[in-house]
Every structure is written in C-alpha cells, then in structure tokens.
Amino acid sequence: MISKNQKRGVTLGIIWSLISWIPYYTDYLPTLRPIIGIPASLGLNLELLLNKGDSFAYSILLGAGIGFVISSLVDFAKDGIKIIGLFPRKKKKLYNRGL
C-alpha cells in the first residue's frame, strides 16, 4: 500500500524531472544545472547506455523513482527513528508519590 507521502513524493519527482530539462533546452539556470538537472542527466546517460528509448521518458521514470525513495526514507525516519531529547515534552510527568 502506498502512503500519502509516497504519492506526494512521486508527484514531486515527476515535476522535478520536467523542470530538470529547462537548463538543457535553454540557457536559463545554468548555475543550478548540476542540482536541478539530475533526472535529465540520468535519463540522457541511460539512453546512451541502452542505445534505444527516449531520454525524456527515462528522466520522468527516474524522477518518480527518486521521489518515491526519498519520501519512503522520510516516512521511515519520521516513524522509526526516535531521537531522545529532540522534542521536549509538553506535559510534566506526574510521579506516583502516594497522593
């Protein structure tokens, strides 16, 4: 079963992969190309490796996969990892003192 955060991660991954082609087609945002263009560069490399297919479709699939994995890791970290003392408790503990 896919959670709500994982659906959101897939959606943001697809949007990220669409935005990643902007620095490749235009000369806009060339300084952010190594960060924004990760799905596009992975899609281009996968097309060159396989010698078939479309790098745009590969980038969309890879962006959705990256978004899913990141959102799954965030869900796991939020539910499974507990850091003691990170969030202070709102209530004071009432100790059993025989009252």
Sequence and secondary structure as in RCSB ss.txt:
>XXXX:A:sequence
MISKNQKRGVTLGIIWSLISWIPYYTDYLPTLRPIIGIPASLGLNLELLLNKGDSFAYSILLGAGIGFVISSLVD
FAKDGIKIIGLFPRKKKKLYNRGL
>XXXX:A:secstr
   HHHHHHHHHHHHHHHHTTHHHHSSSS TTHHHHTHHHHHHHHHHHHHSSS HHHHHHHHHHHHHHHHHHHHH
HHHHH   TTSS  SS        
